[in-house]
């Protein structure tokens, strides 16, 4: 249904008047409708979405037409306390406003050229990633302890604040810590290496400690909500599987764990695209007892986690402070390896 089109039959007309059940004493002047998205459209531009529904949607994280257009009817219905039929019509109107549908590949190519990239601090790693970690995508790093996953997360949180000509995005970072490994002292070391204002660097990184899987999901949803107002272009989740692995033990809980993890990852992917940000997740590993030859190390999460990230890398320790990053999976980059080192200044070339 187009935004200006009115319903022809009485049933549809009743559905369009979404606000008829709202309190007539509602003070519209006190309602924060939410931020406008990339398109510049407000959620109240959608047909039938008045201040009350807009307020509920905003409180649930649907602050822009872009967020509504990529939502599912069930999610939107629950967030706005409306029926699924009504939610479907709102989503359809949002997609028509944004012209979401088929397009030619040349247009997609032009849009992808505008995607930002964050340098890792190592030229070898940047070449492996085609210029750095790209926005609108999830990048996963898995490896054993002390392989450099968390050090990379700290380095990216600093580098995203640098200017575009220096490999950054002149933006801020959001850090969700599930293992208690976030250290602002390391951020100061890395900022000092670039002659950056340490206090400003720390203020541009917001951090939260997740204590269980539900808390982790809630924090990530909040991160996506605050990303536009903070100009955040990097979300770090270190690590994405820690709580899921601890809370869901045994084969009897495997299906529930994977389903919950899958939904969480898809929300991260959707947020990365809506906010044009890089989502960097770390993952733990396990040893395969049935592997008699080769490397017995395997990432946690199974196929559910393997399918969602656009770029997947395996980090492993080498001699001294050297680390090896192997690009395992990417839709547009070839497999390869890069050697880097972790020093006091951060991630650097050997």
N, C-alpha and C positions, 0 to 999 in steps of 0.2 A: 504494500500500500504506500503510495507516495505521501509526503508530509502534508500536503494541502488537500488531499482527497478525503471526502466525507463518506461515511457509510451509507449504503443504499437501503438496507433493511433495518428493521427495528432492533433485531438481536445484536447486529454489529454496532448500531448506534449506542446501545446500552454499554457495550464493551468499551467504546471509545471514551465515554464519560467516566474515566477512571477515578475522578476526584469526588464523585457524588456522595461517597460514604464517609468523607473526611469531616472533621470538626470544623464547623463554620467560623469558629472563633480563632482559627489558626492565624497567627501573626506572621505574614509572609516577609515582613521587613527583617525579622530576626533569623531567617533561615539562610544558611550558607549553602547555596545550590551546588557548589563544587567548582573545581578548576576546569577551564576549557581545555580541550585536547589539542592535538596538532592541527586539526582541521579548523579550529576557531569556533566550533559549534558548541552550544550549551545543551545539556541534557533536556532542558525545558523546551528546546526547539523541536523535540520529538512530539508527534501528535498524541495528545492525551496525557502527557507527563506534566503534571502540575507541581507546585512547590512541595506538597506533602510526600508524594511518591519520590520526587527528586531528592528530598532530604533523606529518606530511608535508603535509597540507592547509594547516595553519597556516603552515608555512614557505613555501608557495607563494602565500600571501595569502588563503586561504579560512578566515578566522578566525571567521566567524559563519554561522548558519543562513541569513541573508539572502543572503550572498555565494554560498553553495552553491546555493540555490534558483534563482538567476538564471544559473547557470553552464551551459555546454553539456556533454553527456556526454563528449565527446572531451577537453575541457580538464580536467575533473575527473578523468578516468581517468589522464591523463598526470601530473597533480599528485599524485595519491594512489597511483600505481603499482598501480592496480586495473583490472579489465576494464570495458569500456564498459557492459555489462549491469548490473554492480554499481553503476557510477556513475549510470546512469539511475534505478535504484531509490532510491539515496540522494537524488538531486535530486527525485524524485517525492515521497518522504517529507517532504523539507524544504518543498516547496510546499504539501503538505497541512497541515503544522504551521502554516504562516503564512497559510493560506487564500488562496493566490494563485490568482486565476482571475477570472471575471466578477463585476462588481458594478454597482450602479446609479449613474447619473451624479451623483445628489445626494450620495452618499457620497464620490465622487471630488472633488466641489466642496468639501466640508467639509475634506478632507485637503489640498487645494491652498491653502485659506485659511490653513493653518498653515505654509506655506512661508515661509522667511525672505527678506529682501531687504537688499541692501547699497547704501547711497547712493553716488553717484559724486562727490559734492561740489558738484554743479551741480543746482539745482532744475529747470532746463529739461530736462536729461538725465534726471533721475529721472522727470519727467512723461512723457517719451518712452518710458521703459521701464516705465511703470505703477507707479512707486514705487521703482525701483532694480533692480539685477540680482538675479534670483531664484535660489534654491537648487534643487537637483534638476534642473539644466539647464545646457547649454553656451551661452555667449554668445561670439560671434565678432566681432572687430573687424578689418577689413582696410582698408588704405590705403597710400599711398606713405610714404617716409621723412619723418620730422618731422611726421607728421600727428597724433600724440598717443597712439598705441597703447600704447607703453611707459609713458608718463606716467600713463595711465589704470590700467595694471597696478599701478604703485607706489601710486597713490592708493587703489585698492581694498584693497591689502594693509594699509594703515593704517586705512582706514575699517571693515574687518571686525572690528577690535579694539574699536571703540567700542560703547557700550551700545545696546540695541535702540531706546530712545527717542531716540537720537541718530543713528539710521540704520545702526547696526552690528549685529553678532551676538554680541558679547562672546566672540569666538573668535580663533583664530590662522590663519596663512596659510602655504601652501607655494608656493615659486616655482621653476619649472624654466626656466632661462635657456639658450637655444640660440644666442644671438647675441653674448653678452658685454656686454649693455647694462644689467644690473642694477647700480644704484648706491645703496648705503645712505645716502649723503649726501642724496639726494633724500627718502628716508624720514624723515630727521631734520628736513628743512625742513617737510615735510607734518605731522609729529607736533608740531613746535613751534607751527605755526599753530593747532592744536587744544588747546594747552597740555597735551599728553600727555607722559608720561615717555619720553624718547627711547631710553634704554637698554632699557626694558621693551618698547617697540615693536619694536626690533631683535631682541630675544630671542624675540619671538613670531612671527618670520618665519624659516622655514628655507629655505635657498637651495641649489641645486645647478646646476652647469654641465654641460650635455649636449654631448658632443663628436661624436656621430653619431646616426643615427636609432635604432639598436638601443639605444644608451645612453639616449636620450630615452624610449623605450618602457619600459625597465627602471626609470628614475627615476620615471616616472608610476605604474607598478605599485607601487613602493615607497611613493609618496606616498599612494596609496589604502589601503595597509596601515597606515601610521602615522597616518592622519587621525583615527580614533576615539580613540587614546590621547593625541593632541595637541589634541583638540577643534578640528581644522582645518575651517573652513567655506569656505575659498577655495583653489582650486588655479589657479595662473597658468602657462600654457605660452606663452612668448614667444621665438620664434614656432613655431607647430606645423608649418610646412611648410619651414622653412629647410634642415634637413639632407636631407629627402626631395628637395628641389629640387636640391641640390648633388650628391647621390650617384647619383641616377637621371637620367641625361641621355640624350637621344635617344628616338625613338619605340619602339625595341626594348625599353626598360625601363619603358615607361609602364604596362603592365598590372601588372607586379610592384609598381611604386611605389604605384599606386592601391589594389591589394588590401591591401598592408601598411598604408597610411594609413587605409583604411576600418576595418580591424580595430583599429587604435590608437584611432581616434575612438569606436568602439563601446565599447571598454573604458573610455574616459573617461566616456562617458554612463552606463554601468552603475555606475561608481564614484560619480558625482554623485548618482544616485538612492539607492544603498545608504547613503552617508554623509551624505545631505541637505546637500550642499555646492554651492557655485557653482564652475563650471569656466569660467574666462575664458581664451580662446585668441586670439592675434593671428595674422594671416595677411599674407603678402606679396602684392604685386600685380605684374602684367605689363602691357605695352602691346600692344594688338591692332593690328597693321599694316594690317589690312583695314578698320578703322573710319575711314571718311571723314567721318562726322558724329557729333556728340555726344562724350561722354567715352570715350577709348580705353582707360581703365584697367579691368582685369578681375582678380578675385582668382585666386590660384594654387590648384590642387587640383581644379578642375573640378566636375562634378556630385557626385562622391563626398563632397567636403567640404561642398558646398552643402546636401546633404540632412540631415546629422546635427545641426548646431547648432539649438537651438530659436529663438534670436534671432541675427540676422545684421545687422551694421551696416557702413556705409561711411564712413570718416573722410577728410576732405580739408582742406587748408590754406585759409585765407582771409587777409584783410588782417591784418598784424601778428601778434599772438599768438592771434588768433581761429581756431577750428576749427569745422567743420560736421560733425555726425554725422547720417547718414541711415539710418533704420531700413528695411532692405531686405526682411526677411522675419521673420515671427513668426506663430505659430498663433493668437494671441489679441489682438495689438496692431495697430493700423492703421499704415500707412506714414506717415512724417513726418520732419521735420528739427528739430534743435535746435542752437543756436549756443552755444559755450562758449569759455573761454579758458584757456590754460596759463600760470600765473604761478609765482613762487617758492613760494607757499603751496600750489600744487597745481592741481587742476581746480576752476574756479570759473565762476560766471555772468559774462556780459559786463557 
